[in-house]
Amino acid sequence: MNTKSVLVVGSGLSGSIAALKAAQEGLFVTLVKGDSNGASSWAQGGIVKPTADDADDFKRDIFESGCAINNSKAVDAITSDGEALIQKWLVESAGIEFDPDLALEAAHSKARILHVKDHTGLNIMKHLDALVLSNPKIKVLEGMLVDFMLSNRHDQRQSSVYKAGKCVGAYIFNQQSRHVDAVTADATILATGGFSALYEHSTGPRSLTGNGIAAAHRAGARTLHLEYVQFHPTALYIENDRRYLLSEALRGAGAKLLNSKKKSFVDELAPRDVVARAIHKELIESNASHVWLDCRNMPDLDSHFPSLFEVMKSKKLDPREDLIPVVPAAHYTLGGVWTDANGGTSLPGLFAAGEVACTGLHGANRLASTSLLEALVFGDRAGGTAADYAQKGELMNFEAQEWIHGKEAVDPALLQQDWQLLRKTMWNYVGLARNKARLKRAERILSDLRNDVEEFYSRGQLCESLIGLRQAVLVSTMVLYSALKNEKSLGTHFRED
């Protein structure tokens, strides 16, 4: 019997598909699930359906949105594999019934978006969760990534320092036992999502703070394009509330953006970075807290966008009669852990897929609704490649060091203050519009914060917030230096100077 195993860290679309693919190849899989399915279940717009007769136009739209620095191999991968994998995993295996009409979204030259009303991601993840839980080869573990284990760094035996370094699993904070477990594996797949929650305004779960990117960086894996962060133009602005994403499909269907004087000021169907910066500029010049989204002339709004309609109604807003307050918000991170066309990273034994990875598909700016397609295609590829790596590798010869737990109690007030400082620093100085003065100010703040957090982490009792803060400060610093190094404005990376 095959005893080779694969560890998948992250349970969103890419992680679930990777786990299912590895199990299909005969591997035993441990899937680490956090407190949510990440951004996948929050995706409203849909998933691109690439077809052979649309391939050239679709590729052209991707390259135009990405400022022509996209990785052509990644573009070819989703174009060639996407339609078949949608049919295999989402339609046939998961039984998802997409709406019959294809939607049009910003920067697309034609309608090509599959969707389930305005809750596509939620519907996909509901079905994939059921597939994962019913698979006898997949074991689900509730936990949080702390660090990857390396064969030459985390083996109990002194002679291990002479080994060639490769990833042999991960240290996982077990949410039930509140201890760190050493989970070994013949291959490890990283699928923990991006880092949009490093910013004060973000449309995704607050858990998306770059956990996997930080751990991969410490393990020696290459990262790429961290300066490219996509801000969604329209998030619902309610003070002291989360920023609910209001899909750009609303603007594709006719919603208009108005400034504080109720005047139009931007082309609503321009690429996201253009629209988001136009709103940002308008807010600075008018000293307003938000702009307005006008949906009042959209027929059948409640039937075409039922989830969004209910969110707005729950906030005492009727989009058929009221203007809706919106602000830009960090939405998607284009950079991450570098991978090749099959999900392999620069660290042997470690593979990555989804928003945590940088395949180069998006270049400097993401075309709408390509993220779910990328997660599907590269989740499948990473799962297959990791399974092949595990099956062909030697039997594991590794004795994991036990994690040494800190004893000092965590002060929640200090953690909360550090999180606030971090997110405001990233929003104000490493956000939509950057210049050297702002970035150097952020450097001084983040340097001091990182020293304090690392010192506390070394002796503190672990909890999710402390682990996440340590990872977040490191990734924020990496984003900062990537932004400082790249002095050319391109796509989502805008240098005023």
C-alpha positions as CSV (number, residue, x, y, z in Angstrom):
1,M,0.0,0.0,0.0
2,N,1.2,3.5,-0.8
3,T,2.2,5.3,2.4
4,K,3.4,8.5,0.7
5,S,1.7,11.6,1.9
6,V,1.0,15.2,0.9
7,L,0.3,18.1,3.2
8,V,-1.9,20.9,1.9
9,V,-1.9,24.1,3.9
10,G,-5.0,26.1,3.0
11,S,-8.6,25.0,2.2
12,G,-9.8,27.6,-0.3
13,L,-10.3,26.7,-4.0
14,S,-6.7,26.1,-4.9
15,G,-6.0,24.0,-1.7
16,S,-9.2,22.0,-2.1
17,I,-8.5,21.2,-5.7
18,A,-4.8,20.3,-4.9
19,A,-5.9,18.0,-2.1
20,L,-8.5,16.3,-4.3
21,K,-6.0,15.9,-7.2
22,A,-3.3,14.4,-4.9
23,A,-5.9,12.0,-3.4
24,Q,-7.0,11.1,-6.9
25,E,-3.3,10.2,-7.7
26,G,-3.3,7.8,-4.7
27,L,-1.7,9.9,-2.0
28,F,-2.9,10.3,1.6
29,V,-3.5,14.0,2.2
30,T,-3.6,16.1,5.3
31,L,-5.5,19.4,4.6
32,V,-4.9,22.2,7.1
33,K,-8.0,24.3,7.4
34,G,-8.0,27.7,9.0
35,D,-11.0,29.7,10.4
36,S,-12.4,30.3,6.9
37,N,-12.1,29.3,3.2
38,G,-10.1,32.5,2.7
39,A,-11.0,34.8,-0.2
40,S,-12.4,32.0,-2.4
41,S,-15.8,31.9,-0.7
42,W,-16.0,35.7,-0.7
43,A,-15.6,35.9,-4.5
44,Q,-18.8,37.5,-6.0
45,G,-18.2,38.0,-9.7
46,G,-17.4,34.6,-11.1
47,I,-14.9,32.5,-13.0
48,V,-13.8,33.1,-16.5
49,K,-14.7,30.3,-19.0
50,P,-12.0,30.2,-21.6
51,T,-12.9,28.8,-24.9
52,A,-10.9,27.9,-28.0
53,D,-12.6,30.5,-30.2
54,D,-12.1,33.2,-27.6
55,A,-8.4,32.3,-26.7
56,D,-6.7,35.2,-28.6
57,D,-9.1,37.9,-27.3
58,F,-8.9,36.5,-23.8
59,K,-5.1,36.5,-23.8
60,R,-5.0,40.0,-25.2
61,D,-7.3,41.2,-22.4
62,I,-5.0,39.6,-19.8
63,F,-1.9,41.2,-21.2
64,E,-3.5,44.6,-21.5
65,S,-4.7,44.5,-17.9
66,G,-1.3,43.2,-16.7
67,C,0.7,45.9,-18.5
68,A,2.3,43.2,-20.7
69,I,4.6,41.8,-18.0
70,N,2.5,38.7,-17.6
71,N,4.1,35.3,-17.8
72,S,3.0,33.9,-21.1
73,K,3.3,30.3,-19.8
74,A,0.8,30.9,-17.1
75,V,-1.5,32.7,-19.5
76,D,-1.3,29.7,-21.9
77,A,-1.9,27.3,-18.9
78,I,-5.3,28.8,-17.9
79,T,-6.4,29.3,-21.5
80,S,-5.6,25.7,-22.5
81,D,-6.7,23.9,-19.4
82,G,-9.4,26.1,-17.9
83,E,-12.5,25.0,-19.7
84,A,-11.8,21.3,-19.2
85,L,-11.0,21.7,-15.5
86,I,-14.2,23.7,-14.9
87,Q,-16.1,20.9,-16.4
88,K,-14.2,18.1,-14.6
89,W,-14.0,19.5,-11.0
90,L,-16.8,22.1,-10.8
91,V,-19.5,20.8,-13.0
92,E,-19.1,17.0,-13.0
93,S,-17.4,16.3,-9.6
94,A,-18.9,19.1,-7.5
95,G,-22.2,19.4,-9.3
96,I,-22.3,23.2,-9.5
97,E,-25.0,24.7,-11.7
98,F,-23.8,28.0,-13.2
99,D,-26.3,30.6,-14.4
100,P,-26.9,30.2,-18.2
101,D,-25.9,33.7,-19.1
102,L,-22.2,34.8,-19.3
103,A,-21.4,38.1,-17.5
104,L,-19.3,41.0,-18.7
105,E,-16.8,42.6,-16.3
106,A,-14.4,45.5,-16.4
107,A,-11.5,45.3,-18.9
108,H,-13.0,42.2,-20.6
109,S,-13.7,42.7,-24.3
110,K,-16.7,40.4,-24.2
111,A,-18.9,38.5,-21.8
112,R,-17.1,35.3,-20.7
113,I,-17.7,35.0,-16.9
114,L,-19.5,32.0,-15.4
115,H,-21.4,32.9,-12.2
116,V,-24.0,31.8,-9.7
117,K,-25.9,35.0,-9.1
118,D,-23.5,37.2,-7.1
119,H,-22.2,34.5,-4.7
120,T,-20.1,32.3,-7.1
121,G,-17.3,31.7,-4.7
122,L,-19.5,30.7,-1.8
123,N,-21.4,28.3,-4.0
124,I,-18.2,26.7,-5.3
125,M,-16.7,26.3,-1.9
126,K,-19.8,24.8,-0.4
127,H,-19.7,22.0,-3.0
128,L,-15.9,21.5,-2.8
129,D,-16.0,21.3,1.0
130,A,-18.5,18.4,0.7
131,L,-16.2,16.7,-1.8
132,V,-13.2,17.0,0.4
133,L,-15.0,15.8,3.6
134,S,-16.3,12.8,1.8
135,N,-12.9,11.7,0.4
136,P,-11.4,8.8,2.5
137,K,-7.9,9.8,1.5
138,I,-8.2,13.3,2.9
139,K,-7.8,14.2,6.6
140,V,-8.8,17.7,7.6
141,L,-6.9,19.4,10.4
142,E,-7.9,22.7,11.9
143,G,-4.9,24.8,12.5
144,M,-2.6,27.6,11.4
145,L,0.8,27.5,9.7
146,V,3.7,28.6,11.9
147,D,6.8,27.5,9.9
148,F,7.9,25.0,7.3
149,M,10.1,22.1,8.4
150,L,13.4,21.7,6.5
151,S,15.4,18.5,6.3
152,N,18.6,20.3,7.2
153,R,17.2,22.6,9.8
154,H,14.6,20.9,11.9
155,D,15.8,17.3,12.2
156,Q,16.7,16.2,15.8
157,R,19.9,14.5,14.6
158,Q,23.0,16.6,14.5
159,S,24.2,15.1,11.2
160,S,21.1,16.6,9.5
161,V,23.0,19.9,8.8
162,Y,24.9,18.1,6.0
163,K,21.7,17.2,4.2
164,A,20.5,19.0,1.1
165,G,17.7,21.3,2.2
166,K,14.1,20.4,1.3
167,C,10.7,20.9,2.7
168,V,9.5,17.9,4.7
169,G,6.2,19.3,6.2
170,A,5.2,22.1,8.5
171,Y,4.8,23.2,12.1
172,I,1.0,23.7,12.6
173,F,-0.6,25.5,15.5
174,N,-3.4,23.1,16.4
175,Q,-6.5,25.1,17.2
176,Q,-7.9,22.4,19.5
177,S,-4.9,21.5,21.6
178,R,-3.4,25.0,21.4
179,H,0.0,23.4,20.8
180,V,2.3,23.3,17.8
181,D,2.3,20.0,16.0
182,A,5.1,18.8,13.6
183,V,3.2,17.5,10.5
184,T,5.6,15.6,8.2
185,A,4.9,15.0,4.5
186,D,6.7,13.8,1.4
187,A,5.4,16.9,-0.4
188,T,3.8,20.1,0.9
189,I,1.5,22.4,-1.0
190,L,1.0,26.0,0.1
191,A,-2.4,27.5,-0.5
192,T,-2.9,30.1,2.3
193,G,-4.0,33.1,0.2
194,G,-2.7,36.6,-0.1
195,F,-2.1,39.5,2.2
196,S,-4.8,42.1,1.5
197,A,-5.7,42.3,5.2
198,L,-2.4,44.0,5.9
199,Y,-4.3,47.2,5.0
200,E,-6.8,49.3,7.0
201,H,-9.4,48.8,4.3
202,S,-9.6,45.4,2.7
203,T,-12.4,43.3,1.1
204,G,-11.3,39.9,2.3
205,P,-11.1,37.9,5.5
206,R,-9.0,39.5,8.3
207,S,-6.9,36.2,8.3
208,L,-5.3,37.1,4.9
209,T,-2.1,38.6,6.3
210,G,0.5,36.7,4.2
211,N,1.0,33.8,6.6
212,G,2.3,31.4,3.9
213,I,4.5,34.0,2.2
214,A,6.3,34.8,5.4
215,A,6.9,31.1,6.3
216,A,8.1,30.4,2.7
217,H,10.5,33.3,2.8
218,R,12.0,32.2,6.1
219,A,12.4,28.7,4.6
220,G,14.3,30.2,1.7
221,A,11.7,30.1,-1.1
222,R,11.9,32.9,-3.7
223,T,9.2,35.5,-3.8
224,L,8.2,37.9,-6.6
225,H,6.2,41.0,-7.4
226,L,5.1,41.8,-3.8
227,E,4.8,45.5,-4.7
228,Y,1.8,44.8,-6.9
229,V,-1.3,45.0,-4.8
230,Q,-4.7,45.4,-6.4
231,F,-7.2,47.7,-4.7
232,H,-10.9,47.1,-5.5
233,P,-12.5,50.4,-6.3
234,T,-15.8,49.8,-4.5
235,A,-16.1,48.5,-1.0
236,L,-19.2,49.5,1.1
237,Y,-18.1,52.2,3.6
238,I,-19.9,51.9,6.9
239,E,-17.8,53.4,9.8
240,N,-16.6,50.8,12.3
241,D,-17.8,47.9,10.1
242,R,-16.1,45.5,7.7
243,R,-15.7,46.6,4.1
244,Y,-18.1,44.5,2.0
245,L,-17.0,44.2,-1.6
246,L,-19.5,45.5,-4.1
247,S,-18.7,43.6,-7.2
248,E,-17.6,45.5,-10.3
249,A,-20.3,43.5,-12.0
250,L,-22.6,46.2,-10.7
251,R,-20.7,48.7,-12.7
252,G,-20.7,46.3,-15.7
253,A,-24.5,46.3,-15.4
254,G,-24.8,50.1,-15.2
255,A,-24.0,51.4,-11.8
256,K,-22.3,54.8,-11.8
257,L,-19.6,56.4,-9.5
258,L,-20.3,59.9,-8.2
259,N,-18.1,62.3,-6.2
260,S,-19.2,64.2,-3.1
261,K,-20.9,66.8,-5.4
262,K,-22.9,63.9,-7.0
263,K,-21.0,64.4,-10.3
264,S,-19.4,61.7,-12.5
265,F,-15.6,61.7,-12.4
266,V,-14.3,58.4,-13.9
267,D,-15.0,55.8,-16.5
268,E,-16.6,53.0,-14.5
269,L,-15.4,50.2,-16.8
270,A,-11.7,51.2,-16.8
271,P,-9.2,48.7,-15.2
272,R,-9.5,48.4,-11.4
273,D,-6.3,50.3,-10.6
274,V,-7.3,53.3,-12.7
275,V,-10.7,53.5,-11.1
276,A,-9.4,52.9,-7.6
277,R,-6.7,55.7,-7.9
278,A,-9.3,58.1,-9.4
279,I,-11.5,57.5,-6.3
280,H,-8.4,57.9,-4.0
281,K,-7.5,61.2,-5.7
282,E,-11.1,62.4,-5.4
283,L,-11.1,61.6,-1.7
284,I,-7.9,63.5,-1.0
285,E,-8.9,66.5,-3.0
286,S,-12.4,66.7,-1.5
287,N,-11.4,65.6,2.0
288,A,-14.3,63.2,1.9
289,S,-14.5,59.9,3.6
290,H,-16.1,58.1,0.6
291,V,-17.6,58.5,-2.8
292,W,-21.0,57.3,-4.0
293,L,-22.2,54.3,-6.1
294,D,-25.4,55.0,-7.9
295,C,-27.5,51.9,-8.6
296,R,-30.9,53.6,-8.7
297,N,-31.4,53.2,-12.5
298,M,-30.6,49.4,-12.5
299,P,-33.7,47.2,-13.2
300,D,-34.0,43.9,-11.3
301,L,-31.1,44.7,-9.0
302,D,-32.6,42.5,-6.2
303,S,-32.8,39.4,-8.5
304,H,-29.5,39.8,-10.3
305,F,-27.5,40.7,-7.2
306,P,-29.5,39.2,-4.3
307,S,-26.5,38.9,-1.9
308,L,-25.4,42.4,-2.4
309,F,-28.9,43.7,-2.2
310,E,-29.4,41.9,1.2
311,V,-26.0,43.3,2.5
312,M,-27.0,46.8,1.6
313,K,-30.5,46.4,3.0
314,S,-29.0,45.0,6.3
315,K,-27.1,48.3,6.6
316,K,-30.4,50.3,6.2
317,L,-29.6,51.2,2.6
318,D,-32.0,50.7,-0.3
319,P,-29.9,50.8,-3.5
320,R,-33.0,51.4,-5.5
321,E,-33.5,54.7,-3.8
322,D,-30.2,55.6,-1.9
323,L,-26.7,56.4,-3.1
324,I,-24.3,53.8,-1.6
325,P,-21.1,55.0,0.1
326,V,-18.0,53.3,-1.1
327,V,-14.2,53.4,-0.8
328,P,-11.3,51.6,-2.4
329,A,-10.0,48.6,-0.4
330,A,-7.1,46.2,-0.8
331,H,-8.5,43.2,-2.7
332,Y,-5.9,41.0,-4.3
333,T,-2.2,40.5,-4.1
334,L,-0.6,39.8,-7.4
335,G,2.8,38.8,-6.1
336,G,3.7,35.9,-3.8
337,V,5.8,32.8,-3.7
338,W,7.4,32.3,-7.1
339,T,6.2,29.1,-8.9
340,D,6.9,27.5,-12.2
341,A,4.1,26.5,-14.6
342,N,3.4,23.3,-12.6
343,G,3.2,24.9,-9.1
344,G,6.8,24.1,-8.1
345,T,8.6,26.7,-5.9
346,S,12.4,27.2,-5.7
347,L,12.4,25.1,-2.5
348,P,12.4,21.3,-3.2
349,G,9.4,19.6,-1.7
350,L,7.3,22.8,-1.5
351,F,4.6,23.6,-4.1
352,A,2.2,26.5,-4.1
353,A,-1.1,27.6,-5.8
354,G,-3.7,30.3,-5.6
355,E,-3.2,33.9,-4.3
356,V,-0.2,32.9,-2.2
357,A,1.7,32.0,-5.4
358,C,3.1,34.2,-8.1
359,T,2.7,32.4,-11.4
360,G,3.1,35.7,-13.3
361,L,-0.4,35.3,-14.8
362,H,-1.6,38.7,-13.7
363,G,1.5,40.8,-14.4
364,A,1.1,44.2,-12.8
365,N,-2.7,44.1,-12.6
366,R,-5.3,41.3,-12.5
367,L,-8.0,40.9,-15.1
368,A,-11.4,40.5,-13.3
369,S,-12.5,36.9,-12.5
370,T,-9.2,35.3,-13.5
371,S,-8.3,34.5,-9.9
372,L,-10.7,31.6,-9.4
373,L,-9.6,30.2,-12.7
374,E,-5.9,30.5,-11.7
375,A,-6.6,28.8,-8.4
376,L,-8.5,25.9,-10.2
377,V,-5.8,25.3,-12.9
378,F,-2.8,25.7,-10.7
379,G,-4.4,23.9,-7.8
380,D,-4.8,20.9,-10.1
381,R,-1.3,21.2,-11.4
382,A,0.3,21.6,-8.0
383,G,-1.7,18.6,-6.7
384,G,-0.5,16.4,-9.5
385,T,3.1,17.6,-9.5
386,A,3.4,17.3,-5.7
387,A,1.9,13.8,-5.9
388,D,4.4,12.8,-8.5
389,Y,7.3,14.3,-6.5
390,A,6.2,12.4,-3.4
391,Q,5.7,9.0,-5.2
392,K,9.2,9.2,-6.9
393,G,11.0,10.4,-3.8
394,E,12.9,8.3,-1.3
395,L,11.3,7.1,1.9
396,M,11.4,9.9,4.5
397,N,14.3,9.9,6.8
398,F,13.5,12.7,9.2
399,E,13.0,13.1,13.0
400,A,11.2,16.4,13.7
401,Q,12.4,18.6,16.5
402,E,9.7,19.4,19.0
403,W,8.4,23.0,19.1
404,I,9.6,24.9,22.2
405,H,6.6,26.9,23.5
406,G,6.9,30.3,25.2
407,K,5.6,30.9,28.7
408,E,4.8,34.6,28.8
409,A,1.1,35.6,28.7
410,V,0.0,37.6,25.7
411,D,-1.4,41.1,26.4
412,P,-4.3,41.5,23.9
413,A,-4.1,45.3,24.2
414,L,-0.6,45.3,22.9
415,L,-1.5,42.9,20.0
416,Q,-4.5,45.1,19.1
417,Q,-2.4,48.3,19.1
418,D,0.3,46.6,17.0
419,W,-2.2,45.4,14.4
420,Q,-3.7,48.9,14.2
421,L,-0.3,50.5,13.7
422,L,0.6,48.0,11.1
423,R,-2.5,48.4,9.0
424,K,-2.6,52.2,9.2
425,T,1.1,52.3,8.2
426,M,0.5,50.1,5.2
427,W,-2.6,52.0,4.1
428,N,-1.2,55.5,4.4
429,Y,2.4,54.9,3.2
430,V,2.5,51.7,1.1
431,G,-1.0,51.9,-0.4
432,L,-2.6,53.2,-3.5
433,A,-0.2,56.0,-4.2
434,R,3.4,55.7,-3.1
435,N,6.5,57.9,-3.0
436,K,10.0,57.6,-1.5
437,A,9.2,59.9,1.5
438,R,6.1,57.8,2.5
439,L,8.0,54.5,2.0
440,K,10.9,55.6,4.1
441,R,8.5,56.7,6.9
442,A,7.0,53.2,6.7
443,E,10.5,51.7,6.9
444,R,11.2,53.4,10.2
445,I,7.9,52.3,11.7
446,L,8.0,48.7,10.5
447,S,11.6,48.2,11.5
448,D,10.8,49.1,15.2
449,L,7.6,47.1,15.1
450,R,9.3,44.0,13.7
451,N,12.0,44.1,16.4
452,D,9.3,44.4,19.2
453,V,7.2,41.6,17.7
454,E,10.0,39.2,17.2
455,E,11.2,39.7,20.8
456,F,7.8,39.1,22.2
457,Y,7.2,36.2,19.9
458,S,10.3,34.4,21.2
459,R,8.9,34.2,24.7
460,G,5.2,34.6,24.4
461,Q,2.4,32.0,24.6
462,L,1.3,31.3,21.0
463,C,-2.1,32.3,19.8
464,E,-3.5,32.9,16.3
465,S,-3.2,36.7,16.6
466,L,0.5,36.6,17.7
467,I,1.5,34.1,15.0
468,G,-0.4,36.2,12.4
469,L,1.2,39.4,13.6
470,R,4.7,38.0,13.3
471,Q,4.0,36.8,9.8
472,A,2.3,40.1,8.9
473,V,5.1,42.4,10.0
474,L,7.6,40.4,7.9
475,V,5.4,40.4,4.8
476,S,4.7,44.1,5.2
477,T,8.4,44.8,5.3
478,M,8.9,42.6,2.2
479,V,6.2,44.6,0.4
480,L,7.8,47.9,1.5
481,Y,11.2,47.0,0.1
482,S,9.8,45.7,-3.1
483,A,8.0,49.0,-3.5
484,L,11.1,51.0,-2.7
485,K,13.2,49.0,-5.2
486,N,10.8,49.3,-8.1
487,E,10.9,53.0,-9.1
488,K,8.7,52.5,-12.2
489,S,5.0,53.1,-11.9
490,L,3.2,50.2,-13.6
491,G,-0.3,48.8,-13.1
492,T,-1.2,48.5,-9.4
493,H,2.3,49.8,-8.3
494,F,2.0,53.6,-8.6
495,R,4.9,55.8,-7.7
496,E,4.0,59.5,-7.5
497,D,7.7,60.4,-7.7
